[in-house]
Each structure stands twice: as structure tokens, then as C-alpha cells.
Amino acid sequence: MDIINKSIIPIIAGIILILSGILAIIVWIQFFSNENYIIYGLIGCILAIFPIIAGLLSIKRKYWIFAFIGSIIGLFTIMTPLIISGALASVGFILVVISKNEFN
């Protein structure tokens, strides 16, 4: 049997991306309280789902291209009032790119 040493980088990237998506959803949900900004809140929540999916794929180490695209979409969460989610998404994006060879 051939033992392949796999690093923890994709798991860390997945956790960071999931946290980024959850924080972005929390921020965008606050836009639902004002009826003038409901559409922005809806678009923001939909965009915040992609980093969560990318994080799950990164933890499973499957479908690198989808994890990559989801982490890129997660970069758009930097436009929220809470910049932390965008910063986390950029760290997750970098870690997904670094660990490309560990995905199936």
C-alpha cells in the first residue's frame, strides 16, 4: 500500500471558508429589516452560500475547480460592512490554491 501524506491545509481552508460564509450571511440578513434593501440582502445571502459550499468541498478534498470558484465568489463578501468575512474568504482562497494537488 502506498501511503500518501496529506496536509491539513484543505481542512483549514474549508473551515475558514465556512466561517466566512456564515459571517456574511449574518451580516446580509440584517438588510432584511429595511424594506428598501431587501434585494441587496437576498443577493448577499445567495452569494454567501458559495463559500460555505466551497468550504465543504475543500474539507472533502473533492472537485477543486468548484472549491476554487466558490472561494472566488466568497471574495465578493468583502463588500459587506463586516470586512472580516471577506478577509477570511481571501485567506481561504489562497489556501485552496496552495493545496490544489491534494484534491481528487
VENVEN-V843668 format. One line per field, one symbol per residue. ss: DSSP state (A for helix, B for strand, O for the rest). phi: phi as a letter, one per 30 degrees, with the letter a starting at -180 (. if undefined). psi: psi as a letter, one per 30 degrees, with the letter a starting at -180 (. if undefined). A space follows every 50 residues. Layout:
ss=???
phi=???
psi=???
//
This chain:
ss=OOOOOOOOAAAAAAAAAAAAAAAAAAAAAAAAAOAAAAAAAAAAAAAAAA AAAAAAAAAAOOOAAAAAAAAAAAAAAAAOOOAAAAAAAAAAAAAAAAOA AAOO
phi=.cccdcdceddddddddddddddddedddddddcddcddddddddddddd ddddddddddhbhedddddddddddddddddcdeddddddddddddddce dcdd
psi=kjkkjklgeeeeeeeeeeeeeeeeeeeffffffkffgeeeeeeeeeefee feeeeeeeefhlieeeeeeeeeefffffflfjfeeeeeeeeeeeeeeege ffl.
//
